[in-house]
Amino acid sequence: MKVREMAVPDAFHITPRHLRDARGTFYESFRHDRLAEEIGRPVTVAQVNYSVSRRHTLRGLHGTLLPPGQAKVVCVVRGAVLDIVVDLRVGSPTWGVYEVNELSAESGETLFVAEGLVHGFLALTDDTCVSYLCSTEFVPGTQVDIDPFDPELALPWGLSEAPLMSAKDSSAISVAQARDSGILAGYQECLAHYAALRETAR
């Protein structure tokens, strides 16, 4: 697998090596030791989630309070998405920086999204299925939901029609409201969290 750090620090884009023959293809989507070596920290998997979406469904932007924090390994197992990761760690030198990737089941490309970052995607096909390997179990009341259309971010969703969204995502708060309310993780707090995970793994 090939791993590169994204424009958003502590988020990584993973390209698998496909082994193809007359039957089809085989590739490793997640390998704990290789990913840990590449990103400099272990990635535990405590929960696995799937979402299935109709075309033009927009999910996000989502994050998790720290603590507990939740890192994610995200890949598409059916269909394709336009995926966006944003740095909203308060005090980060790359505050507001985002990266857009098109992920598909065909490519098998995967993203690692560290704690403190926020993430969302637009389904590009019907019956799109996205897999999330999560570092912690879901804890009710800890999800951070940010308006994906906040002008402060001006994210390039490239919409050709109104997206399908949950009521929760449609009414999500702005970046400024989230920052002022104190629910966004601090950059130094995140760095300390990553360091603690590295130390625990030794």
C-alpha positions in Angstrom: 0.0 0.0 0.0 1.1 3.6 -0.6 0.4 6.1 2.1 0.6 9.9 1.8 -0.2 12.6 4.4 -3.0 14.8 3.1 -3.1 18.6 2.9 -4.9 18.2 6.3 -2.1 17.1 8.7 -2.8 13.8 10.6 -5.1 12.7 7.8 -3.7 10.1 5.4 -4.7 8.8 1.9 -4.0 5.1 1.4 -3.8 3.6 -2.1 -3.8 -0.2 -2.1 -1.8 -2.5 -4.5 -4.3 -4.4 -6.6 -3.5 -8.0 -7.6 -5.5 -8.7 -10.7 -6.1 -11.9 -12.7 -8.9 -13.4 -14.8 -11.1 -13.8 -11.7 -11.0 -10.1 -10.7 -8.9 -8.3 -8.1 -7.6 -8.6 -4.6 -6.1 -5.9 -2.3 -5.4 -5.2 1.3 -7.7 -2.4 2.5 -6.4 -2.2 6.1 -3.3 -3.6 7.7 -2.5 -2.5 11.2 1.2 -2.9 11.2 1.9 -1.1 7.9 -0.5 1.8 8.6 1.0 2.3 12.1 4.4 2.4 10.6 3.5 4.9 8.0 1.5 7.3 10.2 3.6 6.9 13.4 0.8 5.7 15.7 -1.3 2.5 16.2 -4.8 2.4 14.8 -7.1 0.2 17.0 -10.5 -0.9 15.7 -13.2 -0.9 18.3 -16.3 -0.6 16.1 -17.1 -1.1 12.4 -20.0 1.0 10.8 -21.5 1.0 7.3 -23.7 3.6 5.7 -25.7 3.0 2.5 -26.8 6.1 0.6 -28.7 7.1 -2.4 -27.1 9.3 -5.1 -26.8 13.0 -4.0 -26.9 12.0 -0.3 -24.6 14.3 1.8 -23.5 13.0 5.2 -21.5 15.4 7.4 -19.6 17.2 8.5 -19.0 15.0 11.5 -16.5 14.8 14.3 -16.3 13.6 17.9 -15.7 15.4 21.1 -12.2 14.9 22.6 -12.4 13.0 24.9 -13.3 10.4 24.0 -12.2 11.2 20.4 -12.7 8.8 17.5 -10.3 8.2 14.6 -11.7 6.6 11.4 -10.5 4.5 8.5 -13.0 5.3 5.7 -13.4 3.4 2.5 -16.1 2.8 -0.1 -17.1 -0.8 -0.6 -19.8 -0.1 -3.2 -20.3 2.9 -5.5 -18.4 6.2 -5.2 -18.2 9.4 -3.1 -16.8 12.9 -3.1 -15.1 12.9 0.3 -13.9 16.0 2.3 -11.8 16.1 5.4 -11.4 19.5 7.2 -9.0 20.6 10.0 -11.1 22.3 12.7 -8.7 21.8 15.6 -8.7 25.1 17.4 -5.2 26.7 17.2 -4.1 24.4 14.3 -1.7 26.1 11.9 -3.8 24.6 9.2 -7.2 25.6 10.6 -9.9 25.5 7.9 -7.7 23.6 5.4 -9.5 20.8 3.6 -8.8 18.1 1.1 -11.2 16.6 -1.4 -10.9 13.0 -2.7 -13.1 10.9 -4.9 -13.2 7.4 -3.4 -14.7 4.4 -5.1 -15.1 0.7 -4.6 -13.1 0.1 -7.8 -10.1 2.1 -6.6 -10.2 0.8 -3.0 -8.6 4.0 -1.9 -8.9 4.6 1.9 -8.6 7.5 4.2 -7.4 7.7 7.8 -9.0 10.6 9.7 -7.5 11.4 13.0 -9.3 12.6 16.2 -10.2 16.3 16.1 -10.7 16.4 12.3 -14.2 16.5 10.7 -15.3 14.5 7.7 -18.2 14.3 5.3 -19.1 12.9 1.9 -21.5 13.2 -1.1 -22.7 10.0 -2.6 -22.0 10.0 -6.3 -23.9 6.8 -7.1 -27.1 5.0 -5.9 -26.6 2.3 -3.3 -23.2 3.7 -2.3 -21.9 1.8 0.8 -19.2 3.3 3.0 -17.3 1.4 5.6 -15.9 3.1 8.8 -13.3 1.4 11.0 -13.6 3.4 14.3 -11.0 3.6 17.0 -13.6 3.9 19.8 -17.1 2.8 20.4 -19.9 5.3 19.7 -20.9 7.3 22.8 -24.2 9.1 22.6 -24.0 12.9 22.9 -20.3 13.1 21.8 -20.8 13.7 18.0 -19.9 17.1 16.6 -22.0 18.1 13.6 -20.9 21.1 11.5 -22.9 22.8 8.7 -21.3 21.5 5.5 -22.3 24.6 3.7 -20.8 27.1 6.2 -19.5 30.0 4.1 -16.5 30.2 6.4 -15.4 26.8 4.9 -16.7 27.3 1.4 -16.3 23.6 0.6 -16.5 22.6 -3.1 -19.3 20.0 -3.0 -20.0 20.6 -6.7 -23.7 20.0 -6.3 -26.0 19.8 -9.4 -29.1 19.6 -7.3 -30.3 19.8 -3.7 -28.7 17.0 -1.6 -30.5 14.5 0.5 -29.6 15.2 4.2 -30.7 14.1 7.6 -32.6 16.6 9.7 -29.6 16.6 12.1 -27.1 17.5 9.3 -29.5 20.1 7.8 -29.7 21.9 11.1 -26.0 21.6 12.1 -24.3 24.6 13.6 -21.7 26.8 12.0 -18.0 26.6 12.5 -18.1 29.9 14.5 -20.9 28.5 16.8 -19.0 25.3 17.4 -15.8 27.2 18.1 -17.5 29.6 20.5 -19.3 26.8 22.3 -16.0 25.1 23.0 -17.0 21.7 21.4 -14.1 21.7 18.9 -11.0 20.0 20.0 -7.8 22.1 20.5 -4.8 21.4 18.3 -2.4 21.0 21.3 -5.0 18.7 23.0 -5.1 16.6 19.9 -1.3 16.4 19.6 -1.1 15.3 23.3 -3.8 12.6 22.5 -1.8 11.3 19.6 1.3 11.2 21.6 -0.4 9.3 24.4 -1.6 6.7 21.9 1.9 6.2 20.7 3.3 5.9 24.2 0.6 3.3 25.1 1.5 1.2 22.2 5.2 0.9 23.2 
